[in-house]
Amino acid sequence: MQTAVTMLLKDGYEKFSMRRLADKIEYSPTTIYLYFKNKADLVFNVIEYAFSKFVERFEEIDRQGNNPSENLKKGLRAYIKTALEYPQLYKIMLVIDYNFKKEECPVLEQGTMNERAFSFLQNTINECVKQENFTEEDIAMFSQIFWAAIHGLTSLLITQPEFPWLPEDKLINNLINTLMKTLDK
């Protein structure tokens, strides 16, 4: 997996090939095809592995039994910290454009790690606002805005390390606090 990650980051999806991967890891291409039906399938599995790192953290937060607002704050922080801990995997997950057809790589299908990660966010926001009169569309909007905001900060911290950022925890805390205020009616 690590070799595939390295090659994808260096060469991009278009230049990545199963044959070159096989050469790099000193396997025959036939051996790789025993495990993955094609390039898209291999990349899907790499993406699933990457998202599993996030899902593990989110499931741990759920098991702690905090109130929904606390779970949401911890989940947002865990998202950013996990991405900073695994920046190469984060780029594989959400920065590289694969230009997939949906049937080639079902990253958002029910039960995938990607879907489970986003569901944690959406379900936790839903729990936070249950007492309010928010519609399903409002909850979807909050979820997408929260994800866009944390993805934006995370991507910038990973791809622009030379920028004179304020202290990381201060940025993260302020972003989370600002996002949480949007849930107040």
Buried (B, 14 or more C-beta within 10 A) or exposed (E): EEEBBBBBBEEEBEEBEBEBBBEEEEEEEEEBBEEBEEBBBBBBBBBBBBBBBBBEBBEEBBEEEBEBBBBBBBBBBBBBBBBBEBBBBBBBBBBBEBEBEEEBBBBEEEEBBBBBBBBBBBBBBBBBBEEEEBEEEBBEBBBEEBBEBBBEBBBEBBEEEEEEEEEEEEBBEEBBEEBBEEBEE
